[in-house]
Amino acid sequence: MKASRVDLLKPAKQNATPRHAFRHELESLLYILLWAALHYDVSGKVRCETQELVKAWDGSLEQIRAAKLLFWVERAAALKIFELVRPEFSDVLKSWIRRLWLIFRKARTVVTVLEIDAEEFGEPFDKEKAREKLITFDAFMACIGAKPRWAKEGQTN
């Protein structure tokens, strides 16, 4: 469950077949990269003890969901976790983990504002669709400073 996306951990959705999107793959990738960066000693080829700040990610579904929501909502909580990344993963933290976290954090912030606005004006709002428009393959490629192999010069989508 360490790599499970937050919305899959909602109690009402545990028995339902979840809708799947590209952003879900990215969220799982972020968790896998972060978990490895926190817990694997590359030179010693051993798994280190679970860091205290992420022990809840190994807990019950409710504990995992609460801990991951804190990771997304509370910037200070995420920064404390990032400080625990092993030195040999500092490039991964800088080039991938922080950048992926920012994509999701920005999307959560924007979606929250849009949802409040829609509610205020009595308009329908689909959080899932809004997130999918913000967390895209193009956004991911731009965040890691890469261009798809199939893209022609100057083309990103």
ChimeraX attribute file (.defattr): number of C-alpha atoms within 10 A of each C-alpha:
attribute: neighborCount
match mode: 1-to-1
recipient: residues
	/A:1	16
	/A:2	18
	/A:3	17
	/A:4	20
	/A:5	21
	/A:6	19
	/A:7	15
	/A:8	20
	/A:9	19
	/A:10	14
	/A:11	12
	/A:12	9
	/A:13	11
	/A:14	12
	/A:15	9
	/A:16	9
	/A:17	8
	/A:18	10
	/A:19	8
	/A:20	9
	/A:21	14
	/A:22	11
	/A:23	20
	/A:24	19
	/A:25	13
	/A:26	20
	/A:27	19
	/A:28	17
	/A:29	18
	/A:30	21
	/A:31	21
	/A:32	16
	/A:33	16
	/A:34	22
	/A:35	18
	/A:36	17
	/A:37	22
	/A:38	23
	/A:39	17
	/A:40	19
	/A:41	16
	/A:42	13
	/A:43	7
	/A:44	8
	/A:45	8
	/A:46	10
	/A:47	12
	/A:48	13
	/A:49	10
	/A:50	15
	/A:51	14
	/A:52	10
	/A:53	13
	/A:54	17
	/A:55	14
	/A:56	19
	/A:57	23
	/A:58	13
	/A:59	14
	/A:60	12
	/A:61	20
	/A:62	14
	/A:63	15
	/A:64	22
	/A:65	24
	/A:66	16
	/A:67	21
	/A:68	23
	/A:69	13
	/A:70	14
	/A:71	19
	/A:72	19
	/A:73	14
	/A:74	12
	/A:75	11
	/A:76	12
	/A:77	15
	/A:78	17
	/A:79	12
	/A:80	12
	/A:81	16
	/A:82	18
	/A:83	12
	/A:84	15
	/A:85	20
	/A:86	17
	/A:87	13
	/A:88	13
	/A:89	19
	/A:90	15
	/A:91	10
	/A:92	16
	/A:93	20
	/A:94	13
	/A:95	14
	/A:96	20
	/A:97	22
	/A:98	18
	/A:99	19
	/A:100	22
	/A:101	18
	/A:102	14
	/A:103	19
	/A:104	19
	/A:105	17
	/A:106	15
	/A:107	18
	/A:108	19
	/A:109	13
	/A:110	14
	/A:111	20
	/A:112	14
	/A:113	12
	/A:114	16
	/A:115	17
	/A:116	13
	/A:117	13
	/A:118	14
	/A:119	12
	/A:120	9
	/A:121	8
	/A:122	9
	/A:123	10
	/A:124	9
	/A:125	15
	/A:126	11
	/A:127	14
	/A:128	12
	/A:129	12
	/A:130	17
	/A:131	18
	/A:132	15
	/A:133	13
	/A:134	19
	/A:135	23
	/A:136	17
	/A:137	17
	/A:138	14
	/A:139	16
	/A:140	19
	/A:141	14
	/A:142	14
	/A:143	16
	/A:144	15
	/A:145	11
	/A:146	11
	/A:147	17
	/A:148	13
	/A:149	7
	/A:150	9
	/A:151	10
	/A:152	10
	/A:153	7
	/A:154	7
	/A:155	9
	/A:156	16
	/A:157	13
